Amino acid sequence: MSKLEEMITVHEGRRRFVYRCTSKALTVGVGRNIDANKGGLGLSDDEIAYLLSNDIERVRKELTGAFSWFEHLDEVRQAAMIDMCFNMGITSLRKFRKALASMSIKNYHEAARHFYDSRWAEQVKGRAIKICKMIETGEW
């Protein structure tokens, strides 16, 4: 960290979560105003891509740690599982016991059926149709 970065960090503070600064603007990190109603910068496309890449890697590691069979899936089925975990989190995904058991024995038709027959599928609608089809067929 440069001297300038250190100085600004000391003056602004460093926060991992969104907070309201002294002018009541939504702020994150080191003084980044992200509040559209207060002239905030928001995030650049590069920053959004960086966050997404980090989040996908985090989810991939969570899935690899949680399910021994995950890393043996083909690219499409891994992508489907990453999308689901990204959406609902690993704790909620673990509740799909029947679907996950089917995934572990490569019974993708049953796994897709169990995922589709859920409250999650009702909530995300078209997303669930696409994800379940990917799990069942192994095709994008």
KABEL-V274445 format. One record per backbone hydrogen bond with DSSP energy under -1.0 kcal/mol. CO is the residue of the C=O (numbers start at 1). NH is the residue of the N-H. E is the energy in kcal/mol with one decimal. If there is no record, write none. Layout:
# KABEL-V274445
[[CO;NH;E] [CO;NH;E]]
This chain:
# KABEL-V274445
[[2;6;-2.6] [3;7;-2.5] [4;8;-2.7] [5;9;-2.4] [6;10;-2.4] [7;11;-2.4] [8;12;-3.2] [9;13;-2.6] [15;29;-2.0] [19;27;-3.3] [21;24;-2.4] [25;21;-2.3] [26;34;-2.6] [27;19;-2.6] [28;32;-2.1] [29;15;-2.4] [32;28;-1.8] [33;41;-2.1] [33;42;-1.2] [35;38;-1.8] [35;40;-2.7] [44;48;-2.4] [45;49;-2.4] [46;50;-2.2] [47;51;-2.5] [48;52;-2.5] [49;53;-2.6] [50;54;-2.3] [51;55;-2.6] [52;56;-2.8] [53;57;-2.1] [54;58;-2.3] [55;59;-2.5] [56;60;-2.6] [57;61;-2.2] [58;62;-2.2] [59;63;-2.7] [60;64;-2.5] [61;65;-2.3] [62;66;-1.9] [63;67;-2.5] [67;70;-1.5] [69;72;-1.3] [70;73;-2.0] [74;78;-2.5] [75;79;-2.3] [76;80;-2.2] [77;81;-2.3] [78;82;-2.8] [79;83;-2.6] [80;84;-2.3] [81;85;-2.7] [82;86;-2.9] [83;87;-2.1] [84;88;-2.7] [85;89;-2.5] [89;93;-2.2] [90;94;-2.2] [92;95;-1.3] [93;96;-2.0] [95;97;-1.9] [96;100;-2.9] [97;101;-2.5] [98;102;-2.2] [99;103;-2.3] [100;104;-2.2] [102;107;-2.7] [103;106;-1.7] [106;108;-1.4] [107;111;-2.3] [108;112;-2.6] [109;113;-2.0] [110;114;-2.7] [111;115;-2.6] [112;116;-2.7] [113;117;-2.0] [116;118;-1.7] [118;122;-1.4] [119;123;-2.2] [120;124;-2.5] [121;125;-1.6] [124;127;-2.1] [125;129;-1.7] [126;130;-2.2] [127;131;-2.7] [128;132;-2.9] [129;133;-2.0] [130;134;-2.2] [131;135;-2.3] [132;136;-2.6] [133;137;-2.8] [134;138;-2.5]]
